[in-house]
Amino acid sequence: MQIEILGCESFGARSLACLVKTDERTVLIDPGVALARLRSGLFPHPIEVAAAFRIREKILSAFEEATDVVISHFHGDHMPMRAEDPYQLPMEALPSLEGINFWCKGPAKISALSSKRRRELSDFLGFPLPASEGKKSGSMEFSPPVPHGASEKGFGNVMMTRICEGDEVFVHSSDIQLLHREVVLKLLAWEPTFVFASGPPIYLSHRVPEAGKEASENALLLARHVDTLILDHHLLRSFEGYSWLKELDEKVENRVLCAAEFMGKAPELLEAQREALYEKKPVLSGWHEAYASGKAGFEEYL
């Protein structure tokens, strides 16, 4: 089994995209990328825009070899989008999708906006999207719906994916954020050797108290039972999240690391640095509007 992480916050933009290759199939999971519209009152810095563009290009390349595409839920950093903003992956940029099997979160227990995006993707593809929760296909299977982070926050549910080959079991657990013990136990029942998951939103701990004690206990349970635990996404939108990850790693013998480290790269927490990026490389007035209309690039900021 080959696991390639294509995008994540430790690569500089919001994503949880990966490509998993087995002898049986090549699975592209959550092919999307996005940037936080505002952090510290600032729009994305061009250096972040460049990072999102690089992730977008890797995802488009992955579509060329994918036999299967999985969409765990319908948020803009997990799927191709109608061109809502210039930093995401537009559906119109996708290559030919002929022969690719789609496996998707169903229409139940999702927000009105997610329902709209699901319909838009279905219309673009020209066929109804399946509701894949609880289904199995060869070496790949999908979980029943599980909460996207804190249940009461209204973000709906997501779908986890399990892929196995020989003694290796990879689980993409999407945006569970490690906030629910029962979800972590479901994940462990799959006996994974690799887990790629969103960690808790430490940067929002004032609004999501579960991101503290409960998430730490659940993460420790997971880390003790999984050979390689890759935590990223919501967790690495702050440097405090990275410190949290390193503290977890010190408590266990198994591997605990972020997506960039798993891919042999140094993490670049660009969203967490947005204010500092603006101080180091000020952005010209009107740049974002010019970029959106194709009249400006990010090269001069790199």
C-alpha positions in Angstrom: 0.0 0.0 0.0 1.2 3.5 -0.9 -0.2 6.5 0.9 0.4 10.0 -0.4 -1.0 13.0 1.4 -1.7 15.7 -1.1 -2.8 18.6 1.1 -3.3 19.6 4.7 -2.7 22.6 7.0 0.9 21.5 7.5 1.3 22.0 3.7 0.0 25.6 4.1 -3.7 25.4 3.2 -6.9 23.7 4.4 -7.3 20.2 3.0 -7.4 16.5 4.0 -6.7 15.1 0.5 -4.8 11.9 0.0 -4.2 9.2 -2.6 -4.0 5.6 -1.5 -2.7 3.0 -4.0 -3.2 -0.8 -3.6 -2.8 -3.6 -6.2 -6.6 -3.4 -6.6 -7.3 0.3 -6.9 -6.1 3.9 -6.6 -8.3 5.9 -4.3 -8.4 9.6 -4.1 -10.0 10.8 -0.9 -11.5 14.3 -0.2 -10.1 16.1 -3.3 -10.5 19.7 -2.1 -8.6 22.7 -0.8 -9.5 26.0 0.7 -8.2 29.0 2.6 -9.7 30.7 5.7 -11.4 33.7 4.4 -10.4 35.8 7.4 -7.8 35.2 10.2 -6.8 38.1 12.4 -9.0 40.2 10.2 -6.9 39.5 7.2 -7.6 37.8 3.8 -5.3 35.0 2.7 -1.7 36.1 2.1 -0.4 35.4 -1.4 2.1 32.8 0.1 -1.0 30.9 1.4 -2.6 31.2 -2.0 0.5 29.7 -3.6 0.3 26.8 -1.2 -3.3 26.2 -2.0 -2.5 26.3 -5.7 0.2 23.7 -5.3 -2.2 21.4 -3.5 -4.8 22.0 -6.2 -2.4 20.9 -8.9 -1.5 17.7 -7.0 -5.1 16.9 -6.6 -5.8 17.4 -10.3 -2.9 15.2 -11.2 -4.2 12.5 -8.8 -7.6 12.5 -10.6 -5.7 11.3 -13.7 -4.8 8.0 -12.1 -7.7 7.5 -9.7 -10.0 4.5 -10.1 -12.1 5.7 -7.1 -12.9 9.0 -5.6 -14.3 9.4 -2.0 -15.9 12.5 -0.6 -16.4 12.2 3.1 -18.6 15.3 3.3 -19.4 18.4 1.4 -17.3 21.2 2.8 -15.2 23.3 0.4 -11.9 22.0 1.7 -12.9 18.4 0.9 -14.4 18.5 -2.6 -14.3 20.2 -5.9 -16.5 23.3 -5.9 -18.5 25.6 -8.1 -16.2 28.6 -8.4 -17.2 30.2 -5.1 -13.7 31.7 -4.5 -10.4 31.6 -6.5 -8.5 29.6 -3.9 -10.6 26.4 -4.1 -10.6 23.6 -6.6 -13.2 24.4 -9.3 -15.2 21.6 -10.8 -14.6 23.1 -14.2 -10.9 22.4 -13.8 -11.3 18.6 -13.4 -10.0 16.2 -16.1 -12.1 13.5 -17.6 -13.8 11.5 -14.9 -14.8 8.6 -17.2 -14.6 5.3 -15.5 -14.0 6.6 -12.0 -16.2 5.2 -9.2 -17.5 7.8 -6.8 -18.2 7.0 -3.1 -19.9 9.8 -1.2 -21.5 10.9 2.1 -25.2 10.6 1.6 -27.8 13.4 1.8 -28.9 12.7 5.4 -27.7 14.7 8.4 -25.9 17.4 6.4 -26.5 21.2 6.4 -28.5 23.0 3.8 -25.3 24.4 2.3 -23.8 20.9 2.1 -27.0 19.7 0.4 -26.7 22.4 -2.2 -23.0 21.5 -2.9 -23.9 17.9 -3.2 -26.6 18.7 -5.8 -24.2 20.9 -7.7 -21.5 18.2 -7.9 -24.1 15.7 -9.0 -25.4 18.0 -11.7 -21.8 18.6 -12.9 -21.0 14.9 -13.0 -24.3 14.1 -14.7 -25.4 11.3 -12.4 -26.8 10.9 -8.9 -24.2 10.7 -6.2 -24.3 7.5 -4.1 -24.9 7.4 -0.4 -22.0 5.2 0.5 -22.2 5.0 4.3 -21.9 1.5 5.6 -21.1 0.0 2.2 -18.2 -2.2 1.3 -16.4 -2.8 -2.0 -13.5 -5.2 -2.1 -10.8 -4.0 0.1 -12.6 -0.7 0.8 -15.4 0.1 3.2 -17.1 3.1 4.7 -18.5 3.9 8.1 -22.0 4.8 9.1 -22.3 8.6 9.5 -20.3 10.0 12.4 -20.2 13.6 13.8 -18.2 16.4 12.2 -16.5 17.5 15.4 -18.9 18.7 18.2 -22.3 17.4 17.5 -24.2 20.4 18.7 -22.3 22.9 16.4 -24.5 22.0 13.4 -21.7 20.8 11.0 -23.6 17.5 10.3 -21.9 14.2 9.8 -19.0 12.8 7.9 -18.0 9.3 6.5 -14.8 7.5 7.4 -13.0 5.3 4.9 -11.1 2.0 5.5 -8.7 0.5 2.9 -6.8 -2.7 3.5 -4.1 -4.6 1.7 -2.3 -7.5 3.4 -1.5 -6.6 6.9 -1.9 -2.9 6.3 -5.1 -1.0 7.1 -5.4 2.7 6.3 -8.3 4.7 7.8 -9.2 8.2 6.6 -11.4 9.4 9.4 -12.1 12.8 8.0 -13.2 15.7 10.4 -14.0 13.7 13.5 -11.6 15.9 15.5 -11.3 13.2 18.1 -14.1 14.7 20.1 -16.3 11.6 20.6 -15.1 8.4 22.3 -17.6 6.2 20.6 -16.3 7.4 17.2 -12.7 6.6 18.2 -13.8 3.2 19.3 -15.5 2.5 16.0 -12.3 3.5 14.3 -10.2 1.2 16.4 -12.6 -1.7 15.7 -11.4 -1.5 12.1 -7.9 -2.4 13.5 -6.0 0.3 11.5 -2.2 0.4 11.1 -2.4 4.0 9.7 -4.9 6.7 10.6 -5.2 10.0 8.9 -7.5 12.3 10.9 -8.3 15.9 11.7 -7.2 16.6 15.2 -9.2 18.9 17.6 -9.6 22.6 16.8 -7.2 23.9 19.5 -7.5 27.3 17.9 -11.2 27.4 18.8 -10.9 25.8 22.2 -12.7 28.8 23.7 -15.7 27.9 21.6 -15.2 24.1 21.6 -14.4 23.0 25.1 -14.3 19.3 24.0 -11.1 20.2 22.2 -9.4 20.0 25.6 -9.6 17.1 28.0 -11.9 14.8 25.9 -9.9 15.1 22.7 -6.6 14.6 24.6 -7.9 11.4 26.1 -9.3 10.1 22.8 -6.0 11.0 21.0 -4.0 9.1 23.5 -6.2 6.0 23.2 -5.9 6.1 19.5 -2.1 6.7 19.5 -1.5 3.7 21.8 -3.3 1.4 19.4 -2.3 2.6 15.9 1.2 2.1 14.5 1.1 5.5 12.6 -1.2 8.3 13.6 -1.3 11.3 11.3 -3.1 14.3 12.9 -3.5 17.6 11.0 -6.2 19.8 9.5 -8.2 21.6 12.3 -5.4 20.9 14.8 -2.7 22.7 12.8 -4.4 26.0 12.4 -2.4 27.3 15.3 1.1 26.7 16.7 -0.5 25.6 19.9 -2.0 22.7 18.0 1.5 21.6 16.8 2.8 21.7 20.4 -0.2 19.6 21.4 0.7 17.1 18.7 4.4 16.9 19.9 3.2 16.4 23.5 1.1 13.5 22.4 3.9 12.0 20.5 6.1 12.0 23.6 3.6 9.9 25.5 3.6 6.9 23.2 6.0 4.6 21.4 4.0 4.5 18.1 4.5 7.2 15.5 2.4 10.4 15.9 3.1 13.1 13.4 1.5 15.7 11.0 0.9 15.2 7.3 3.9 17.1 6.2 6.2 15.1 8.5 4.6 11.8 7.2 5.6 12.9 3.7 9.1 13.8 4.8 8.7 17.6 4.7 8.9 20.3 7.3 5.5 21.6 8.3 4.4 25.0 7.1 1.6 26.4 9.3 0.8 29.3 7.0 -2.7 30.1 8.3 -1.3 30.3 11.8 1.3 32.8 10.5 -1.0 35.0 8.5 -0.5 38.1 10.6 3.3 37.6 10.5 3.3 37.0 6.8 1.6 40.4 6.2 4.1 42.1 8.4 7.0 40.4 6.6 5.6 40.8 3.1 2.9 43.4 2.9 0.2 42.8 0.3 -0.6 45.5 -2.2 -4.1 47.0 -1.9 -6.4 45.4 -4.4 -4.3 42.3 -4.9 -7.0 39.8 -3.9 -9.5 41.3 -6.4 -6.8 41.4 -9.1 -5.9 37.7 -8.4 -9.6 36.7 -8.5 -9.9 38.3 -11.9 -6.7 36.7 -13.2 -4.8 40.1 -13.3 -2.3 39.3 -10.6 -0.2 36.3 -9.4 1.5 35.3 -6.3 5.0 34.8 -7.7 6.4 38.2 -6.5 5.6 37.2 -2.9 7.5 33.9 -2.9 
